[in-house]
Structure formats: C-alpha cells, structure tokens
Amino acid sequence: MTLKLLARRAATLLCSLVALHCHAQMQPLTEDELSRTRGQGLIAMSNTSLGGYDFSRIALDADVTLSANFRSMRLGEYSYTARNGLGADIDMPLLQFGRSDGSEAQRLVHITNPYMEFVYKPGVDGGAREVIGMRLGFDGISGDVGLKLNSLSGSLRVAANAPDGSGLLLDSRTDALGGKRWDGACAAPCLPMAQLGGVTAGDASGPSRDFWISILKTGVQFAAPAGGTAPDVAQAGVWLNWRDKLTALSTNGIAPPNLPKGR
C-alpha cells in the first residue's frame, strides 16, 4: 500500500469517525452565558520539530463514541529479510471497538481528539522538504477493544492475570528484533499473543494515551503524549504503538461479541 493511498484512507476514517459517531445536544444559552463562553474550531493544526524532522498535525477537537468491527487487516506487505514471518508488518484478524454484552458503558469505546500527523525531512539550503510518512492516532481511548494479532510490527504492552492469579505480560520489548514482525513468542511467564482476545484501554486514572499507527520510509522518534513517556522509535514500514494502561480482556484468544445494531 502506498503512502498516498494510506493517507487517503486514514483521512476518510478520521472524518467518518466524527461524522458518524459524535453526539451532542444543542442547548440555548443566556446572554450572560454567551459572554463567558469561548469557542474553538473543530479542526486544529500545529507544526513541531523533533530529532531533525518536522511534523504537521491535523486534529479533530472532538469526543467520539464508537462501536465498530474491522476484520482481516494486513498492513505493510513487502519482503523483510530479517524476519519475513507472515509477509506483513501487521496481520490483524480482528480490531473491534466496543462489545454487545456487558453493561451499557461497555458497549461503546470513547475516543478523544483523533488526529493525522505528517512527517517531513527539512530541505537542504532552502530546498523542498521530503515526506517521510504519517501516522493516525488518538489523544485518548478508553473502553473494551477486541484485538487479535497473528503478527505485529510495533510496540505493545498488555498486562494480564493467569488463572492462578499470577501476573502475565505481553511486551514487544522482549523481542530480540525490537518488535519488527513479531509473532508474540516470549519466555514464561508471559501472555502469548495468540491467547490475547482483547484489551481494556484506560483505568480509573484516565484513558490510554498512546494509540497510533504509522507508515514511514525510515525510523522516526515521535514526541511523548501529554502526561506520558516518549514512545519507542517507530521503525520503517507500518508500525503500531500502544503501551499505556492496557489490561487483557481474556487470555484464551476469544474476543467479546459485538453485534451490529438491529441483530
């Protein structure tokens, strides 16, 4: 998949999230309330620099509630000599936002401030900048997310409990190749990736703050999210980052149900 095509699809997804799933009820304001109210545009743009690269972010200042299922996603299909694995950077049979069982609060996933960010290499002596890649992410995400992975290029950390109550951990940092086309193999005690059925994002202290997927020509160090720590360097190709406040929904490889409305 080319950078141009992925950017186009990312833009479509970003706009669809807001267009279809933002809910607000208009209320009249008194003159006094209006005098104390300040507005902000839906779209916010910002430019930053880090590590020799320039970044341009387009963010939608919106809170989104989402129930959606994505299946059989393969991103970044190309030959990688060091570990070709299943032939794709990310092989994801299921990405499911929300669930149809459980409480009303569990049926939707809550997302704040979805964004796209483009990465440029500054031109030499005033020359044209080179596009290095882009990423799509959220400032915050909370709720139950069904997640099944066959292989992953990325930085992922999920905590879990074994049936006997002992702690388990799925952490790409245990991989000798740094998470590039990782199949989830790890030494005990750990949670094998094949046994992951989903995650609960966020906890009592707040949402998970570092979910994003990038596509890049070369490795890039992105800035830390607000209140968080700097992420691992995103490697070339397609890369998924998600490490903050994640606990496993299940350790048997089964995702919770999430049926479409009307079924």
C-alpha positions in Angstrom: 0.0 0.0 0.0 1.5 3.4 -1.0 1.8 6.3 1.4 -0.6 8.3 -0.7 -3.3 5.6 -0.6 -2.9 5.0 3.1 -3.1 8.7 3.8 -6.3 8.9 1.8 -7.9 6.0 3.7 -6.7 7.4 7.0 -8.3 10.8 6.2 -11.6 9.0 5.2 -11.6 7.1 8.5 -10.8 10.2 10.6 -13.7 12.1 9.0 -16.1 9.2 9.3 -15.4 8.8 13.0 -16.5 12.3 13.7 -19.3 12.5 11.1 -21.0 9.2 12.2 -20.3 8.9 15.9 -20.1 12.3 17.6 -23.2 13.1 19.6 -24.2 16.4 21.0 -27.4 18.0 22.0 -27.8 21.8 21.4 -28.9 23.9 24.3 -29.8 27.6 24.4 -27.5 30.0 26.3 -28.4 33.2 28.0 -26.6 36.4 27.2 -24.6 36.1 30.4 -23.6 32.6 29.5 -22.6 33.6 26.0 -20.4 36.4 27.4 -18.4 33.8 29.4 -18.1 31.3 26.5 -15.1 30.9 24.2 -15.3 28.8 21.1 -12.8 26.7 19.3 -12.8 25.3 15.8 -13.4 21.6 15.1 -10.0 21.3 13.2 -6.8 22.2 14.9 -3.4 22.4 13.1 0.0 22.5 14.6 3.6 22.3 13.5 6.5 21.0 15.6 10.1 19.7 15.1 11.9 16.9 16.8 15.1 14.8 16.1 15.7 16.6 12.7 12.2 16.1 11.4 9.2 18.5 11.0 5.7 17.4 12.0 2.4 18.8 10.8 -0.6 17.6 12.8 -4.3 17.9 11.8 -6.5 17.1 14.8 -10.3 17.0 15.3 -11.1 18.5 18.6 -13.9 16.0 19.3 -15.1 13.3 21.6 -16.1 10.2 19.7 -18.2 7.2 20.9 -17.6 4.2 18.7 -18.9 0.7 18.1 -17.3 -0.9 15.1 -15.7 -4.1 13.8 -12.7 -4.3 11.5 -11.6 -7.7 10.3 -8.7 -9.4 8.3 -6.4 -6.4 8.1 -3.0 -6.9 6.6 -0.8 -3.8 6.5 2.7 -3.3 5.1 3.1 -6.3 2.8 6.6 -6.5 1.5 9.7 -8.7 1.8 11.7 -8.2 5.0 14.8 -10.5 5.1 15.5 -10.4 8.8 12.1 -11.9 9.6 9.5 -12.2 6.9 7.1 -14.1 9.1 3.6 -13.9 7.6 4.7 -11.3 5.0 3.1 -8.3 6.5 4.1 -5.8 9.2 0.7 -6.1 10.9 -1.6 -9.2 10.4 -4.7 -8.4 12.4 -7.7 -10.7 12.1 -9.8 -8.5 14.4 -10.0 -4.9 15.7 -13.3 -4.4 17.5 -14.3 -1.2 19.2 -16.9 -1.9 21.9 -19.0 -5.0 22.8 -22.6 -6.0 22.7 -22.6 -7.9 26.1 -21.9 -6.5 29.5 -23.1 -3.1 30.8 -24.2 -0.1 28.8 -20.9 1.6 29.4 -19.0 -1.3 27.9 -20.9 -1.2 24.6 -19.0 1.8 23.3 -15.4 2.9 23.1 -14.6 6.5 23.9 -12.0 8.3 21.8 -10.7 11.9 22.2 -9.1 14.1 19.6 -8.4 11.8 16.7 -5.5 13.2 14.5 -3.3 12.7 11.5 0.3 13.8 11.6 2.6 14.1 8.6 6.4 13.8 8.9 8.9 15.8 6.8 12.6 15.9 6.4 13.7 19.6 6.1 15.2 20.6 2.8 18.9 21.4 2.5 19.7 25.1 1.8 16.1 26.0 1.4 15.3 23.0 -0.8 12.0 21.2 -0.9 11.1 19.1 2.2 10.9 15.3 1.8 7.8 13.5 3.0 8.9 10.7 5.3 5.5 9.4 6.3 2.5 9.9 8.5 0.6 8.4 11.5 -3.0 8.2 12.6 -3.9 8.2 16.3 -6.0 9.3 19.2 -5.1 11.5 22.2 -7.1 9.2 24.4 -9.0 5.9 24.2 -11.0 4.1 26.8 -13.2 1.0 26.8 -13.1 -2.6 25.7 -11.4 -3.3 22.4 -11.4 -6.8 20.9 -7.9 -7.4 19.4 -6.4 -10.4 17.7 -3.0 -10.5 16.2 -1.1 -13.0 14.1 2.0 -10.8 13.8 2.9 -7.3 14.8 5.4 -4.6 13.9 5.1 -2.3 16.8 5.4 -1.5 20.5 2.7 -3.2 22.5 2.4 -3.9 26.2 -0.6 -5.7 27.8 -0.8 -6.8 31.4 -2.9 -9.9 32.4 -3.6 -12.3 35.2 -3.2 -16.1 34.9 -5.9 -18.4 36.2 -3.8 -18.9 39.3 -3.7 -15.2 39.9 -0.1 -14.7 38.9 0.8 -11.8 36.7 1.4 -12.2 32.9 2.7 -9.7 30.5 2.7 -9.4 26.7 5.5 -6.9 25.8 7.1 -6.4 22.4 10.3 -5.1 24.2 11.1 -8.7 25.0 11.6 -9.4 21.3 15.2 -9.6 20.1 14.4 -7.7 16.8 12.6 -4.9 18.7 9.0 -5.9 17.7 9.5 -6.0 13.9 7.1 -8.7 12.5 6.9 -10.2 16.0 4.8 -13.4 16.4 4.4 -12.9 20.1 6.8 -15.6 21.1 8.1 -15.0 24.7 9.6 -16.8 27.6 7.3 -17.8 30.5 5.8 -16.2 32.5 4.2 -14.2 29.7 1.0 -13.9 27.7 1.4 -15.4 24.2 0.0 -13.1 21.5 -2.2 -16.0 20.2 -4.0 -16.1 23.6 -4.9 -12.4 23.5 -8.6 -11.8 22.8 -8.8 -8.1 23.5 -7.8 -5.3 25.9 -9.4 -2.8 28.2 -7.9 0.6 27.5 -7.6 3.1 30.3 -8.2 2.8 34.0 -9.5 4.8 37.0 -6.8 7.4 36.4 -7.7 8.1 32.9 -7.7 6.9 29.2 -4.9 5.1 27.4 -3.0 7.9 25.7 -0.6 6.5 23.1 -2.5 4.6 20.4 -1.3 5.3 16.9 -0.4 3.6 13.6 2.4 5.0 11.4 3.7 4.3 7.9 7.2 5.6 7.4 10.2 5.4 5.0 12.6 5.4 7.9 12.6 5.2 11.6 11.2 8.2 13.5 11.1 9.3 17.1 7.7 10.8 17.9 7.1 13.1 20.8 5.6 11.8 24.1 1.9 12.2 24.6 0.7 14.8 27.2 1.5 13.4 30.6 3.1 10.3 29.2 6.6 8.9 28.3 8.3 9.0 24.9 7.4 6.1 22.7 9.8 3.6 21.2 11.3 4.7 17.9 8.8 3.8 15.1 10.5 1.6 12.6 10.2 1.9 8.8 7.1 0.3 7.3 3.8 0.1 9.2 4.2 0.4 12.9 1.6 0.2 15.8 2.2 1.8 19.1 0.1 1.1 22.2 1.5 0.6 25.7 -0.4 2.9 28.1 -2.9 1.4 30.6 -3.8 -1.8 28.8 -5.1 -4.9 30.5 -6.2 -8.1 28.8 -9.9 -8.8 28.4 -9.2 -12.5 28.0 -6.2 -14.9 27.9 -7.9 -17.6 25.8 -7.8 -15.9 22.4 -11.6 -15.2 22.4 -12.8 -11.7 21.8 -16.1 -10.5 23.3 -19.2 -10.3 21.0 -20.0 -7.1 19.3 -23.0 -7.5 17.0 -24.3 -4.8 14.7 -27.3 -2.8 15.7 -30.6 -4.5 14.9 -29.2 -8.0 15.4 
